Each structure stands twice: as C-alpha cells, then as structure tokens.
C-alpha cells in the first residue's frame, strides 16, 4: 500500500504542468539578489510559486533601508502592495510601465516563452551561456525604454528567471546578481496581506511629475 502511494505521488508530480502563461520553468523557490545602491548593498529575496505567477519581494537595505524590511506582492491588476509586517502597514502602488525586471512585479517579458516577435520588438539577442549561482543561464542583450530614453540591458536567464541583470545608461552601469537560488516550497501567506492590515492607496501627488509612470 505504501509502495502504491509512493508511485501515485511520483506520477502526480510528473503529470503536473505549468500554466500556459507561466513566466518561470520552476514551480516555486527563493531567489536572493544583491544590488549596489550608491555604495550600500541592497539584498532582495524574491519568493515565487505557481511557476512565477505568484511573486513576493522582501527587501532590506539600500534606499529602502529607512523603512526596515518590506514585502512587496503584485495583485491581479499588476499593482504592487508594499507590506511592512512588523509595523502592520500596507501601501498599494499603481502598476508602473517600463520597469519590468527591476521593480517588484513580474517582468513584462516572458523569458520562458520568448517569441520572434518579442525578440524583434525589444532587439533581443542571445550572446552565450554563463553560470550564475550554480545555474547555467542563457545570456541576452536587449534595448530598454526608460522614461523615453533608450538603454542597453544584459540579462542572464535560467528557465525564464533573471539571475543577473546589468543596464547601461547616461547615468552609468548598474544591476543586480543572484547570490543564492533555492528551489523549494513557499508558504501561501508570503503572497497575502496579513489579516487585519488595511491597504492604503499611495498618494502619487508627492512625486510631482513622476506620478504619470
């Protein structure tokens, strides 16, 4: 009976398939990224489930350091909710266009299902292979529109997941690199606003002209 149960579990796992629009080729896990923010290291942990359709970013340090540790989830409309679990606060931010890959939400390009049309639109070129955090990645270059300015970006992709990125612009070169990649189960609570915490709308007027992102 135990053998039959074990075989059933193996068969069920083998038959599990990712949703058609899933951006990742891995079901769930944690990606730890490091980014240099004006001389300060910013560590971001991205928790994901359902092949990347659920994501939550936990950040501490860098320009966000004054807020302590925050957790950012993305709702069904693409808007981001930044949660401070310790302070029991949550702030909803509108979906920002053109910021995929560096923001808290899912990247706009589905690297797991890269089509010729998407490659042409973004001037994406495959330029080799490289190992990042123990995973063999495909290296791509592309052109990114950042607030009307064209910038060159290089990304390292493992099963649809960015494990490294570098962007060159008029302000210099910056990016982030994966320090650790773990394939493991993630609790559902990581992608939810805690019970009893009220979600406040962000006042975009304080950002002046940037409110139109």
C-alpha beads as a LAMMPS data file, in Angstrom:
LAMMPS data file: protein, C-alpha beads

213 atoms
212 bonds

1 atom types
1 bond types

-500.0 500.0 xlo xhi
-500.0 500.0 ylo yhi
-500.0 500.0 zlo zhi

Masses

1 110.0

Atoms # bond

1 1 1 0.000 0.000 0.000
2 1 1 2.867 2.344 0.842
3 1 1 4.543 1.489 -2.472
4 1 1 1.324 2.273 -4.371
5 1 1 1.002 5.629 -2.602
6 1 1 4.616 6.484 -3.423
7 1 1 4.145 5.568 -7.079
8 1 1 0.961 7.672 -7.225
9 1 1 2.844 10.664 -5.803
10 1 1 5.595 10.278 -8.412
11 1 1 3.060 10.023 -11.249
12 1 1 1.145 13.070 -9.986
13 1 1 4.360 15.103 -9.825
14 1 1 5.362 14.029 -13.316
15 1 1 1.949 14.993 -14.698
16 1 1 1.979 18.436 -13.046
17 1 1 2.201 21.095 -15.723
18 1 1 2.870 24.812 -15.566
19 1 1 0.025 27.170 -16.606
20 1 1 0.209 28.302 -20.241
21 1 1 1.133 31.888 -19.279
22 1 1 3.634 30.931 -16.567
23 1 1 6.815 33.047 -16.760
24 1 1 9.053 30.515 -14.954
25 1 1 10.037 26.930 -15.665
26 1 1 10.422 26.213 -11.932
27 1 1 7.335 25.792 -9.713
28 1 1 8.466 27.523 -6.521
29 1 1 11.533 28.819 -4.752
30 1 1 13.532 31.765 -3.447
31 1 1 15.950 33.992 -5.365
32 1 1 18.380 36.118 -3.325
33 1 1 19.707 39.096 -5.304
34 1 1 22.381 41.666 -4.409
35 1 1 22.406 45.226 -5.783
36 1 1 24.806 48.107 -5.132
37 1 1 22.778 51.214 -4.261
38 1 1 25.140 54.200 -4.029
39 1 1 27.729 52.221 -2.090
40 1 1 25.200 50.321 0.032
41 1 1 24.291 46.706 -0.648
42 1 1 20.581 46.107 -1.129
43 1 1 19.513 42.494 -0.640
44 1 1 16.244 41.395 -2.233
45 1 1 14.679 37.975 -1.770
46 1 1 12.088 37.032 -4.371
47 1 1 9.700 34.257 -3.298
48 1 1 7.669 32.671 -6.089
49 1 1 5.069 29.970 -6.590
50 1 1 2.825 28.617 -9.354
51 1 1 5.697 28.911 -11.829
52 1 1 6.170 32.634 -11.216
53 1 1 2.514 33.691 -11.380
54 1 1 2.767 34.486 -7.662
55 1 1 5.723 36.607 -6.515
56 1 1 6.731 38.434 -3.352
57 1 1 9.879 40.513 -2.904
58 1 1 11.377 41.062 0.532
59 1 1 13.867 43.966 0.633
60 1 1 16.153 45.429 3.266
61 1 1 18.977 47.958 2.954
62 1 1 19.827 50.450 0.210
63 1 1 17.442 53.352 -0.325
64 1 1 14.631 51.320 1.275
65 1 1 16.627 50.783 4.457
66 1 1 14.817 53.525 6.361
67 1 1 11.595 51.522 6.180
68 1 1 13.153 48.378 7.583
69 1 1 12.215 45.090 5.940
70 1 1 9.336 45.324 3.455
71 1 1 7.480 42.685 1.430
72 1 1 6.059 43.593 -1.968
73 1 1 3.394 41.494 -3.677
74 1 1 1.687 42.027 -7.037
75 1 1 -2.116 41.850 -7.307
76 1 1 -4.121 40.557 -10.266
77 1 1 -4.210 44.033 -11.889
78 1 1 -0.428 44.418 -11.809
79 1 1 -0.461 46.970 -8.984
80 1 1 2.046 46.427 -6.185
81 1 1 1.294 46.272 -2.465
82 1 1 4.228 47.041 -0.174
83 1 1 3.782 45.464 3.256
84 1 1 5.696 46.148 6.454
85 1 1 4.822 43.100 8.550
86 1 1 6.454 44.500 11.685
87 1 1 4.638 47.849 11.519
88 1 1 1.443 46.168 10.240
89 1 1 1.054 48.610 7.346
90 1 1 0.391 48.101 3.638
91 1 1 0.578 50.613 0.780
92 1 1 -0.777 50.000 -2.716
93 1 1 1.236 51.441 -5.605
94 1 1 -0.041 51.642 -9.195
95 1 1 1.431 49.412 -11.872
96 1 1 4.499 51.120 -13.350
97 1 1 5.082 50.652 -17.053
98 1 1 8.524 50.010 -18.458
99 1 1 10.012 48.936 -15.144
100 1 1 9.832 45.173 -15.599
101 1 1 12.919 43.357 -14.335
102 1 1 13.858 45.984 -11.727
103 1 1 10.540 46.571 -9.967
104 1 1 8.663 44.406 -7.501
105 1 1 6.237 42.929 -10.026
106 1 1 6.705 40.283 -12.651
107 1 1 8.868 41.206 -15.603
108 1 1 6.989 42.316 -18.727
109 1 1 8.903 39.930 -20.977
110 1 1 8.072 36.258 -20.519
111 1 1 11.543 34.770 -20.925
112 1 1 10.055 31.302 -20.583
113 1 1 8.088 31.801 -23.803
114 1 1 10.310 34.084 -25.873
115 1 1 8.836 34.587 -29.358
116 1 1 10.446 36.002 -32.501
117 1 1 8.055 38.967 -32.301
118 1 1 9.142 39.841 -28.749
119 1 1 12.797 39.474 -29.753
120 1 1 12.315 41.888 -32.638
121 1 1 10.347 44.455 -30.608
122 1 1 12.990 44.563 -27.869
123 1 1 16.078 43.982 -30.017
124 1 1 16.851 40.831 -28.002
125 1 1 19.962 38.884 -28.997
126 1 1 21.307 35.673 -27.484
127 1 1 25.027 36.127 -26.795
128 1 1 26.105 32.960 -24.981
129 1 1 25.913 30.876 -21.817
130 1 1 27.192 31.605 -18.308
131 1 1 26.789 30.013 -14.881
132 1 1 25.225 32.211 -12.172
133 1 1 24.628 30.892 -8.616
134 1 1 25.300 27.366 -9.848
135 1 1 22.726 27.534 -12.667
136 1 1 23.598 27.594 -16.365
137 1 1 21.972 30.711 -17.817
138 1 1 21.380 31.966 -21.329
139 1 1 22.785 35.478 -21.758
140 1 1 20.804 38.054 -23.748
141 1 1 21.270 41.694 -24.691
142 1 1 18.269 43.967 -25.313
143 1 1 17.153 47.581 -25.690
144 1 1 15.044 49.060 -22.865
145 1 1 12.917 52.219 -22.925
146 1 1 13.402 54.014 -19.594
147 1 1 11.155 57.105 -19.447
148 1 1 11.696 57.845 -23.139
149 1 1 15.438 57.125 -23.130
150 1 1 16.914 54.058 -24.799
151 1 1 19.250 51.996 -22.617
152 1 1 21.128 48.762 -23.190
153 1 1 20.438 45.883 -20.827
154 1 1 22.046 42.464 -20.456
155 1 1 20.188 39.667 -18.661
156 1 1 21.116 36.146 -17.607
157 1 1 18.112 33.796 -17.739
158 1 1 17.610 30.382 -16.117
159 1 1 14.309 28.678 -17.017
160 1 1 12.651 32.071 -17.520
161 1 1 14.137 33.568 -14.317
162 1 1 16.534 36.511 -14.271
163 1 1 19.549 35.592 -12.156
164 1 1 21.603 38.618 -13.192
165 1 1 20.989 41.908 -14.991
166 1 1 23.089 44.898 -15.989
167 1 1 21.884 48.152 -17.533
168 1 1 23.974 50.845 -19.188
169 1 1 22.570 54.366 -19.433
170 1 1 23.672 58.006 -19.293
171 1 1 23.842 57.601 -15.509
172 1 1 26.328 54.723 -15.701
173 1 1 26.080 50.943 -15.373
174 1 1 24.086 49.262 -12.622
175 1 1 22.456 45.924 -11.988
176 1 1 21.943 43.014 -9.612
177 1 1 23.301 39.482 -9.262
178 1 1 21.851 36.326 -7.719
179 1 1 23.748 35.220 -4.621
180 1 1 21.610 32.143 -3.941
181 1 1 18.872 30.257 -5.808
182 1 1 16.722 27.740 -3.935
183 1 1 14.051 25.516 -5.465
184 1 1 11.650 24.799 -2.594
185 1 1 8.055 25.189 -1.405
186 1 1 6.910 28.662 -0.309
187 1 1 4.009 29.186 2.166
188 1 1 0.869 30.795 0.699
189 1 1 0.951 33.507 3.384
190 1 1 4.009 35.034 1.699
191 1 1 1.757 36.265 -1.136
192 1 1 -1.045 37.645 1.039
193 1 1 -1.774 40.792 3.043
194 1 1 -1.972 39.771 6.739
195 1 1 -5.459 39.653 8.253
196 1 1 -6.426 42.917 9.929
197 1 1 -3.933 45.057 7.965
198 1 1 -5.606 47.833 5.957
199 1 1 -4.230 48.562 2.489
200 1 1 -3.760 52.313 1.926
201 1 1 -3.533 53.893 -1.535
202 1 1 -0.221 55.659 -2.203
203 1 1 -0.517 59.436 -2.666
204 1 1 1.211 59.867 -6.036
205 1 1 0.938 63.687 -5.892
206 1 1 4.008 63.751 -3.639
207 1 1 6.090 62.554 -6.587
208 1 1 5.180 65.511 -8.799
209 1 1 5.684 64.747 -12.482
210 1 1 6.595 61.109 -11.772
211 1 1 3.013 60.274 -10.930
212 1 1 2.375 59.503 -14.573
213 1 1 4.624 56.435 -14.764

Bonds

1 1 1 2
2 1 2 3
3 1 3 4
4 1 4 5
5 1 5 6
6 1 6 7
7 1 7 8
8 1 8 9
9 1 9 10
10 1 10 11
11 1 11 12
12 1 12 13
13 1 13 14
14 1 14 15
15 1 15 16
16 1 16 17
17 1 17 18
18 1 18 19
19 1 19 20
20 1 20 21
21 1 21 22
22 1 22 23
23 1 23 24
24 1 24 25
25 1 25 26
26 1 26 27
27 1 27 28
28 1 28 29
29 1 29 30
30 1 30 31
31 1 31 32
32 1 32 33
33 1 33 34
34 1 34 35
35 1 35 36
36 1 36 37
37 1 37 38
38 1 38 39
39 1 39 40
40 1 40 41
41 1 41 42
42 1 42 43
43 1 43 44
44 1 44 45
45 1 45 46
46 1 46 47
47 1 47 48
48 1 48 49
49 1 49 50
50 1 50 51
51 1 51 52
52 1 52 53
53 1 53 54
54 1 54 55
55 1 55 56
56 1 56 57
57 1 57 58
58 1 58 59
59 1 59 60
60 1 60 61
61 1 61 62
62 1 62 63
63 1 63 64
64 1 64 65
65 1 65 66
66 1 66 67
67 1 67 68
68 1 68 69
69 1 69 70
70 1 70 71
71 1 71 72
72 1 72 73
73 1 73 74
74 1 74 75
75 1 75 76
76 1 76 77
77 1 77 78
78 1 78 79
79 1 79 80
80 1 80 81
81 1 81 82
82 1 82 83
83 1 83 84
84 1 84 85
85 1 85 86
86 1 86 87
87 1 87 88
88 1 88 89
89 1 89 90
90 1 90 91
91 1 91 92
92 1 92 93
93 1 93 94
94 1 94 95
95 1 95 96
96 1 96 97
97 1 97 98
98 1 98 99
99 1 99 100
100 1 100 101
101 1 101 102
102 1 102 103
103 1 103 104
104 1 104 105
105 1 105 106
106 1 106 107
107 1 107 108
108 1 108 109
109 1 109 110
110 1 110 111
111 1 111 112
112 1 112 113
113 1 113 114
114 1 114 115
115 1 115 116
116 1 116 117
117 1 117 118
118 1 118 119
119 1 119 120
120 1 120 121
121 1 121 122
122 1 122 123
123 1 123 124
124 1 124 125
125 1 125 126
126 1 126 127
127 1 127 128
128 1 128 129
129 1 129 130
130 1 130 131
131 1 131 132
132 1 132 133
133 1 133 134
134 1 134 135
135 1 135 136
136 1 136 137
137 1 137 138
138 1 138 139
139 1 139 140
140 1 140 141
141 1 141 142
142 1 142 143
143 1 143 144
144 1 144 145
145 1 145 146
146 1 146 147
147 1 147 148
148 1 148 149
149 1 149 150
150 1 150 151
151 1 151 152
152 1 152 153
153 1 153 154
154 1 154 155
155 1 155 156
156 1 156 157
157 1 157 158
158 1 158 159
159 1 159 160
160 1 160 161
161 1 161 162
162 1 162 163
163 1 163 164
164 1 164 165
165 1 165 166
166 1 166 167
167 1 167 168
168 1 168 169
169 1 169 170
170 1 170 171
171 1 171 172
172 1 172 173
173 1 173 174
174 1 174 175
175 1 175 176
176 1 176 177
177 1 177 178
178 1 178 179
179 1 179 180
180 1 180 181
181 1 181 182
182 1 182 183
183 1 183 184
184 1 184 185
185 1 185 186
186 1 186 187
187 1 187 188
188 1 188 189
189 1 189 190
190 1 190 191
191 1 191 192
192 1 192 193
193 1 193 194
194 1 194 195
195 1 195 196
196 1 196 197
197 1 197 198
198 1 198 199
199 1 199 200
200 1 200 201
201 1 201 202
202 1 202 203
203 1 203 204
204 1 204 205
205 1 205 206
206 1 206 207
207 1 207 208
208 1 208 209
209 1 209 210
210 1 210 211
211 1 211 212
212 1 212 213
